[in-house]
Amino acid sequence: MGASMTVPNPDHRTLKVMEFINSACRNFELVNARLAVGVKELAVFWRHFREGDKEMLGVIAIDQFYLLFHEKRSIFGDGIFDLCDIHHTEELDFGEYLVAVITYCLFEPQEILRFCFYIFDRDKNGYIMKEELELMLRVLYHIVPPNDFSGNTRNALELLDFNDDEKVDWQEFNRFHVLFPALFYPAFRIQQTMITQTMGQRWWDKKKRYLHEEKVRRDMIEQLAARKEHARLLKLREKRIRKKMGLLRYMFCPAQRAAFRKLFPVDDAQAEKTLSEAELQVQKAKQREVERRLRELNAKNPETSAWGDYQKRKTRMEYAQQSADRTHPRRSANERALRAAARRAKKKTARPERIEFVAVG
């Protein structure tokens, strides 16, 4: 990337990270210089990167990366590079540095614990042995044999209740953290140091909040799509049953209709299910294309304050017009009196005449 003092042109890794973070802000109409990752934010990361690039080569050594955050190199730290698919050769360029820092800083507490569990589950069989847990703590606390644990860490290890097979699955691992929150503190300390050394706690908290809201929004969209698809399959099944039974039997034989429903379960409609999944993928692709085009249009034609005022006035006028259409104007006193007289006259004319009978004697 060269030795220029200015921010280098973003590579594919940097652009991918920027798009990932900014997409959440765009969906909530929060793209501005304060919240989005742009050139100004990249300059902050670049200045921190340059502190380790003393020779101005555009790359830093792995050991220098750890020195930037006042940490010692360990298996745990190298696991961050493996997680980000960075196949390093003892050096990092700015894009790889940025991906590693942003990825780990955006981790939630549960994700940090899962990352710890993943790194030291060497066999990837869903549990770690007691020896692997002790190795993890030695790596986190930088304890090298023959030195041993001391203080609260040693007391916590003695109080841990292992099973007879001395295996720790994810639920037990999480329970250890709840009982002894200081046991895995170094993993959280690394993240806190990265946050403090780069953009600050407030900036990262906002990014986490917006990304969480974006995840919730996407989950809601997927759940809604799943419910619509399930309703479509139910409707299709009823159509098949009605065709099989005939309209009269379908309408007046509920017991037979229930028996036919067992013969046509929704989950067994493989052809329709496969077709619906394909249609869902096409819809998602179309939605992504629409969102991309909207982002491009918003970037080329940013919304001005005058346009925002016009939209507000237009909304108020439409609401006022709808309110006027729903309400009737109040009539004057003379009109009300005339309408009341007309109603009385109508009632009087509609009343039947009274017939009197005269007795003849």
Buried (B, 14 or more C-beta within 10 A) or exposed (E): BEEEEEBBEBBEBBEEBBEBBBBBBBBEEBBEEEBBBEEEBBEBBBEBBBEBBEEEEBBBBBEBBBBBBEBEEBBBBBBBBEBBEBEBEEBBBBBBBBBBBBBBBBBEEEEBBBBBBBBBBEEEEEBBBBEBBBBBBBBBBEBEEEEEBEEEBEEBBEEBEEEEEEBBBBEBBBBBBEEBEEBBBBBBBBBBBBBEBBBEEEBBEBBBEBBEBBEEEEEEEEEEBEEEBEEBBEEBBBEBBBEEBEEEBBEEBEEEBEEBBEEBEBEEBEEBBEEBEEEBEEEEEEEEEEEEEEBEEEEEEEEEEEEEEEEEEEEEEEEEEEEEEEEEEEEEEEEEEEEEEEEEEEEEEEEEEEEEEEEEE
